[in-house]
Amino acid sequence: MKRLYVFPLVAAFIAVGAYAQQRPGSPDPTQVRAGDYTVEAAHTRVQFTVDHMGFSDWYGDFSGVSGTLSIDPANLAAGKVDITVPTSSVSTTNTELDGTLKGKQWFDAATYPTIRFVSTKIEPTGAKTARVTGNFTLHGVTKPLTLEARFNGAGINPITHMYDLGFNLTGTIKRSDFGVAAFVPVVADEVDIRISAVFERKP
């Protein structure tokens, strides 16, 4: 009886191994398909990190991201990215804190329902990296922000059968510049931002 269970398990491991060796996301940026893309929200993550009282780094996430990307690997500087984040989607490991962050003292989600970044300039800095400068709007204030971009991969998603492209964007803001100065400097003024974005190419 035991042998009957062994063969299916072996077959399953072989299948998983074969799938793992065929990762659909190619890391070669020269193979990226030029065109217009939209955010694939289910696998796009926006995260912020802030020093909390000098004791720890505190993390938060946003979901429900939307946006667009126009890109041509032969002319990266002509590309453009536009990302919008619903403020009320802020989430931490503390539900009480989530409610506080949505309030007037912090994000004031009722008054300022979105956070947005719209690029104005893209400068290639390496084979897989670029510097993306744009306008960042938070809490009703818009200021220039530069993000460092790193290409992850692109290819056909085997589940959705859509052509996906993914990259990370990182940068730092001073929240007081945007009118969110509660408890500075006990809670740090500088906030690190990380966007792990997946875009789907429009048909």
Secondary structure, 3 states (H helix, E strand, C coil): CHHHHHHHHHHHHHHHHHHHCCCCCECCHHHCCCEEEEECHHHCEEEEEEEECCCEEEEEEECCCEEEEEECCCCHHHCEEEEEEEHHHCECCCHHHHHHHCCCCCCCCCCCCEEEEEEEEEEECCCCEEEEEEEEEECCEEEEEEEEEEEEEEEECCCCCCEEEEEEEEEEEEHHHHCCCCCCCCEEEEEEEEEEEEEEECC
